[in-house]
Amino acid sequence: MVVLFAALLLLSKWITRHIQGLGYLLSGDGRVALVLYFLVILPGVLVHELSHAVAALLLWVPVRRFSIGLRSKGKSGQVSLGSVDIADTDALRSSLIGLAPLIAGCGITLLIGRHIANVESLPLFGSPGLWRQVRLAYRTPDFWLWVYLLLAIGNAMLPSAADRSSWGVALAFVGFIGAALYFSGLLEGVFATIARWAAGTASLLSYAFAATVAVDLLFALLLLTVERVLALLGLGRVQYS
């Protein structure tokens, strides 16, 4: 799970840069490059921001503003693809709201993966029977539409820096509770249950990350091929620093 998540982070950053690089190469305009990336990732942006808003409402935190679209973040030069402005709240609820896109994105990715693989339920990650079924996934109706949705949603589900801003406090709180349970002896009785839950969760997350990484690798190969063809045609080459 950890290895797949690290691979997803690297691939997502690479794809973001190269989609914008390709857009700049074709148009010569940085704004057009941003618009191209926004259009490619739009379904994922919608899921990301909606999950923030829904999580806030479920946790009784007022949503002040919801927006989708390119917007400058002021003097930093960064551009936002969407945003949800919520009322001030405690660190725990803020952390859960920040985590919502990852949870929602993984859930939708798993549903799409089950549909493509044509399975009723997902066994533990690594089951040989499942991989035999996955090899026949291309026969699924509208296969490439589902692959595109995996690409857009899987790469937009990663929490932003703002989403992670309260995680430190929340993790410290969870760590404190865990330490209190451990030293009180209460943790031993529920350890087996926690271990089973953790194993099942890790397996599901591994499926979600693996599906996104597989699609990212295919898309990265496509981007590289297009860039090489444009270079051979003498239309230029983007230098990535």
C-alpha positions in Angstrom: 0.0 0.0 0.0 2.8 2.4 1.0 4.8 1.7 -2.1 1.8 2.1 -4.4 0.9 5.4 -2.7 4.4 6.7 -3.2 4.3 5.7 -6.8 0.9 7.4 -7.2 2.3 10.7 -5.8 5.3 10.6 -8.2 3.2 9.7 -11.2 0.5 12.3 -10.4 3.1 15.1 -10.2 4.8 13.9 -13.4 1.5 13.8 -15.3 0.4 17.2 -14.1 3.7 18.7 -15.4 3.6 16.9 -18.7 -0.1 17.7 -19.5 0.7 21.4 -18.9 3.9 21.1 -20.8 2.2 19.5 -23.8 -0.5 22.2 -23.7 2.2 24.9 -23.7 4.1 23.2 -26.5 0.9 23.2 -28.7 -0.3 26.7 -27.8 2.7 28.7 -26.5 0.4 30.1 -23.8 0.7 29.1 -20.1 -3.0 29.9 -19.5 -4.1 27.5 -22.2 -1.8 24.8 -20.7 -3.6 25.3 -17.4 -7.0 25.1 -19.0 -6.1 21.9 -20.8 -5.0 20.3 -17.5 -8.2 21.5 -15.8 -10.4 20.0 -18.5 -8.6 16.7 -18.3 -8.9 16.4 -14.5 -12.3 18.1 -14.2 -14.3 15.0 -13.0 -11.7 14.5 -10.3 -11.9 18.1 -9.2 -15.7 17.9 -8.9 -15.4 14.8 -6.7 -12.6 16.4 -4.6 -14.4 19.5 -3.8 -17.8 17.9 -3.4 -16.4 15.4 -0.9 -15.0 18.4 1.1 -18.4 20.0 1.1 -20.4 16.8 2.0 -17.9 15.9 4.8 -18.3 19.4 6.2 -22.1 19.3 6.2 -22.0 15.8 7.8 -19.8 17.1 10.6 -22.0 20.2 11.1 -19.5 22.6 9.8 -21.0 25.4 7.6 -19.9 25.7 4.0 -19.4 29.4 3.1 -18.5 29.1 -0.5 -18.1 26.3 -3.1 -16.3 27.0 -6.5 -15.0 25.1 -9.4 -12.7 26.8 -11.9 -9.2 28.3 -12.3 -8.5 30.9 -9.7 -5.2 32.6 -8.7 -4.1 32.2 -5.1 -2.8 35.7 -4.9 0.9 36.6 -4.9 2.1 33.1 -4.6 1.5 32.5 -8.3 -0.3 29.2 -7.6 -3.6 28.4 -9.3 -6.5 26.7 -7.6 -8.8 24.3 -9.7 -11.6 24.5 -7.1 -12.1 25.4 -3.5 -14.5 24.9 -0.6 -14.5 27.6 2.1 -15.7 26.3 5.5 -16.3 27.9 8.8 -13.6 27.7 11.5 -13.7 24.4 13.4 -11.6 22.1 15.6 -8.5 20.2 14.3 -10.2 16.8 14.3 -13.1 17.8 12.1 -10.8 19.9 9.9 -8.6 16.8 9.4 -11.6 14.6 8.5 -12.8 17.2 6.0 -9.3 17.4 4.5 -9.2 13.6 4.3 -12.6 13.3 2.6 -11.3 13.5 -1.1 -8.9 10.6 -0.5 -11.7 8.5 1.0 -14.2 9.4 -1.7 -11.7 9.0 -4.5 -10.6 5.6 -3.3 -14.2 4.5 -2.9 -15.2 5.6 -6.4 -12.0 4.0 -7.8 -12.8 0.7 -6.2 -16.4 0.8 -7.6 -15.1 1.5 -11.1 -12.4 -1.2 -10.7 -15.0 -3.7 -9.6 -17.2 -2.8 -12.6 -14.2 -3.1 -15.1 -13.0 -6.3 -13.5 -16.6 -7.7 -13.5 -16.4 -9.0 -9.9 -19.0 -8.8 -7.2 -16.4 -8.3 -4.4 -12.7 -7.8 -4.1 -10.6 -10.5 -2.4 -7.4 -9.6 -0.6 -4.9 -7.8 -2.7 -2.8 -10.1 -4.8 -5.4 -12.9 -5.4 -4.4 -14.7 -8.7 -8.0 -15.2 -9.6 -8.7 -11.5 -9.7 -5.7 -10.8 -11.9 -7.0 -13.3 -14.5 -10.3 -11.4 -14.5 -8.5 -8.1 -14.8 -6.8 -9.2 -18.0 -10.3 -9.5 -19.6 -11.3 -6.0 -18.4 -11.0 -4.4 -21.8 -14.1 -6.2 -22.9 -16.2 -4.0 -20.5 -18.6 -1.7 -22.3 -17.3 1.9 -22.4 -13.9 0.6 -21.2 -12.0 3.7 -22.1 -14.5 6.0 -20.5 -14.1 4.2 -17.2 -10.3 4.3 -17.6 -10.5 8.1 -18.1 -12.6 8.5 -15.0 -10.0 6.4 -13.1 -7.3 8.8 -14.3 -9.2 12.0 -13.5 -10.6 10.9 -10.1 -7.5 9.0 -9.0 -5.1 11.9 -9.6 -7.4 14.5 -8.1 -8.1 12.6 -4.8 -4.7 13.4 -3.3 -5.0 15.8 -0.4 -3.6 19.3 -1.0 -1.3 21.2 1.4 -4.4 23.0 2.8 -6.2 19.7 3.3 -3.2 18.4 5.4 -2.8 21.6 7.5 -4.6 20.1 10.6 -3.4 16.6 10.3 -0.5 17.1 12.7 -2.8 18.0 15.6 -5.3 15.2 14.8 -2.5 12.6 14.6 -1.1 13.8 17.9 -4.6 13.4 19.4 -5.0 9.9 18.0 -1.5 8.9 19.2 -2.3 10.2 22.7 -5.5 8.1 22.8 -3.7 5.1 21.5 -0.9 5.4 24.1 -3.5 5.8 26.9 -5.3 2.6 25.8 -2.0 0.7 25.5 -0.7 1.6 29.0 -4.1 1.0 30.5 -4.1 -2.5 29.1 -7.4 -1.9 27.2 -5.7 -2.2 23.8 -4.9 -5.9 24.1 -8.5 -7.0 24.0 -9.2 -5.2 20.7 -5.9 -5.6 19.0 -7.0 -8.6 16.9 -10.1 -6.7 15.7 -7.9 -3.6 14.9 -5.4 -5.8 13.0 -8.2 -7.4 10.8 -9.7 -4.0 10.1 -6.2 -2.6 9.2 -5.5 -5.5 6.9 -8.8 -5.2 5.1 -8.4 -1.4 4.8 -4.8 -1.7 3.5 -6.0 -4.3 0.9 -8.8 -2.0 -0.4 -6.4 1.0 -0.5 -3.9 -1.1 -2.4 -6.5 -1.9 -5.0 -7.4 1.7 -5.4 -3.8 2.9 -5.7 -2.9 0.0 -8.0 -5.7 0.8 -10.4 -4.7 4.5 -10.5 -1.0 3.7 -10.9 -1.8 1.3 -13.8 -3.8 3.9 -15.6 -1.2 6.6 -14.9 1.5 4.5 -16.4 -0.5 4.0 -19.6 -1.3 7.7 -19.8 2.3 8.7 -19.1 3.4 6.4 -22.0 0.9 8.2 -24.2 2.2 11.6 -23.2 5.8 10.6 -23.8 4.9 9.2 -27.2 3.1 12.5 -28.2 6.0 14.6 -27.0 8.5 12.5 -29.0 6.3 12.7 -32.1 6.0 16.5 -31.9 9.8 16.7 -31.4 10.4 14.6 -34.5 8.1 16.8 -36.4 10.1 19.8 -35.4 7.3 21.4 -33.3 9.5 21.8 -30.3 10.4 20.1 -27.0 9.6 21.1 -23.5 12.5 21.3 -21.0 11.4 20.2 -17.5 13.5 21.5 -14.7 
